[in-house]
Structure formats: structure tokens, C-alpha cells
Amino acid sequence: RVTISDNSGCTSISSVDGGNFVNAVLPAIPVIDTVSVDDNNITHLSWNQNSHPDVEGYIIYRFNGAAWVPLDTLLGITNTSFTHTLSSPTSASEQYRIAAYDTCGNLSPQSGMKTTIFVSAKAEVCSASAILTWTEFNAIGSGLAGYRIYRSSVSQSGPYTLSLIHISADDTAGVDL
């Protein structure tokens, strides 16, 4: 039974001794804060912990060119990062979304899409430069101020030096080699 007292001193008691209770409140939509690719070309995602205390975990989705496909399910409200070991960010930009689910099986809407940046280069041998073209980064937060382009003449793992700060909305830049 359910009882509740009010300010006048009266107590109300439920007249129904049972019933079915349903939690139809959806968890908050996850907010992705980082999408990055490491030196081994593996994609890493992280997001903010969900604000709903009954969240049980998260489902990671990747766009396969035709549909959003679940990649993995992470158990635990504090598990807020994912490493996609089978990613292939050197072939194309990859697109990800995340949804939260709670202990009642309610699934939040999917988060906003976040992508990896895919870069291609065309060598300009005569001028000892390269033309870089990349997929636009869909900004996280208040916006994107520009791009910093680093280069290494030693190896993929560096060391890197800043070659150009590209403050523009376009996605192409020339870089001296």
C-alpha cells in the first residue's frame, strides 16, 4: 500500500493493494566528447557519464554506409570509453553514435553523429609540397576554430613539428615539405 501525509495532518492511503508499475522514462542521450585515431590507426571514443542513475550501460553504433549497426554493448554507467580495434580509419572517415540503456530496458535515442577525420595527400614534387584534403570535423561543443597540421619526416610515430595552422572553414591546405 502507498501512504502520503499532507501539511494539514491528514494521511491518504491507497485503496489498491497491487498493480503493474512501468518505468517509461528514457535515459538521457549520451554526449560524445572525443573521437580520435591513435598512431596504430585504431579509433577511440569517449563520452560523458549519463545523468540518469539507473543507466545500466551503452550501445556503440557505427554507420556501415547504409545503416547504423551496433558494434558493442558496454555494461556499467561509468564505462564511458570504447576502443574500436577493428576500425579502418585509413580507408575512409568513420561515423559513430552511442545510446544508453537502463535497468528496465529503456533505450535512449542515439547521440549525435561524430566522425573521424580522413586525410589524403597529393604530392607536388616540383614545389616540394603536398596538397592535403580531409573530411570536415563535425565540431564537439561550441565550434571549430581551425586545424593544426603537424608533419614528421622520421616516421608515423614522430617526432612531429607544427607545419601550419589552418584557420578556415574549408578542408584543403598546401603544406611545404
N, C-alpha and C positions, 0 to 999 in steps of 0.2 A: 504494500500500500504506500501511497505517497501522501505526506502531510506538509502543510506550509502554514506558517503563522504570519499574521499581518500586524501593523502598528497598533490596532485597537485591542489586541489581546485575543482575537478570535483565531481558532485553528481550523483550517479546512482539511478534510480527509477525503481521499479519493474513494469513489464508490465502485470502482472496477478493481478486481483483485489480480488482474493479469493482462497481458497483451503482447503484441509484437512491436518491438522498437527497431527503428531503422535509422542508420546514420547515412544521410544522403548529402552531407557536406563534402565537397571535393577538396582535396589538398590544394594548396597554393601552387601556381605554375612556377616551376624551377627557373632560376635566372643563371644562365651560363656566364661565368666571368672570365674564363680563359679557354682558348683553343690554340694549341701550339704544336709544332713539329720539332722533335729533337734532332741531334746530329746523326742519329741512326735511322732517320726518316720514319719515326713512329709518332702517331698523333696522341696528344694528351688533352683531356677535357677536365675542367673543374667548374663547380657551381656553388651557389650559396646554399647552406643548410635550410631545408624547408621550414617555414614558420608554423606549420600545423604540427602539434606534438604527437599526433597518432600516426604520422607517416612511418611506414614500415620499410620503404626502400624506393629505388628509382629504376626506370627502364631507359636505356640508351638506344636511340634510333639513328640510323644512317640512311640517307637518300641514295637509292641504287640506280637513279636515272628515270625510274617510273613510279616508285612508291617509297614511303617511309617504312623501313624494315627494322624490327627490333634486333639489336646486336647482343645485348646482355642485360641482365637484371642484377642490381646490387642490393643486398639486404642491409638495412640499417640506415636510420635517418642521418647519421654522421658520416656515412660513406659518400663523400662529395667530390670524388675524382675518379677518372676512368682512363686507362691506357689501352688504346686500340692497337694491339700488337700485330694485327693483320691488315693494318691500314696501308694505303699505297699513295701517299701524298705527292710522290714524284711523278705520278702519271696524270693527275688532274686534281682540281680542288675538291675537297671532301666536305659534305654538308651533314651537320648533326643537330639533333634535338633531344630533349630529355623530358620525361614525365615522372611525376611522383605518384605512389600508390599508398593507401593507408591500410590499417588493420581490418577494415570492413571490405576491402577490395575496390574501393573508390579510386578511380584513376583521374589525375588532373589532366587538363588539356596539355598538349606538348608545348615546350618552351619555344621561344623564337629561334629561328634557324641561325646557326653560326657556322662559318666555313673556315677551312684552312686556306692559306694564300699559296697559289701555284705560280711559280715563276718560270719564264722561258727566256732564253738569251739568244741573240743573233750577233755573231762576231763581225766586227767591221775591221778586218785585218789591216787595210791600208792606213786607217787612222788610229790604230791600236786602241780601239774602244769596243764597247758592246752596247747593243740596244736591249734593255730589259723590258719585258712586258709581264704583268702579273694580274691575277684576278683581284678585283677590288675587295678590300676587307670590309665586312659589314660591322661597323663600329659597335663596341660594347660601351654602354654608358652615354656620355654626353656628346660624343662625336670623335672624329679623327682629325688630327692636326696635320698629318703628313706621314711620310715614310722615311726611315733612315736606312740607307743601303750600305752594307758592310761588304768587304771583299777580303779574300785571302789568296795569296799566291803560293802558299805552302801546302795546305791540304784542306779537306772538308771540315776537319775539326779545328782549323785555325792555326795560328792566331789571326784574328780579324782586325781590320782597321776601318774606321768610318771613311767611306768614299764619297758619299753625297747625302745631303738632307733634301728630300724631295717634298716641298710643301705645295701640293697641288691636288686637285680632285681627280686628275687623270691617272692612268695606270701604266704609263710608259716613261722611261728615263734613259738617257745616254750616260754611260759611265766610262771614263778613261781607264785603260788597263795599265 
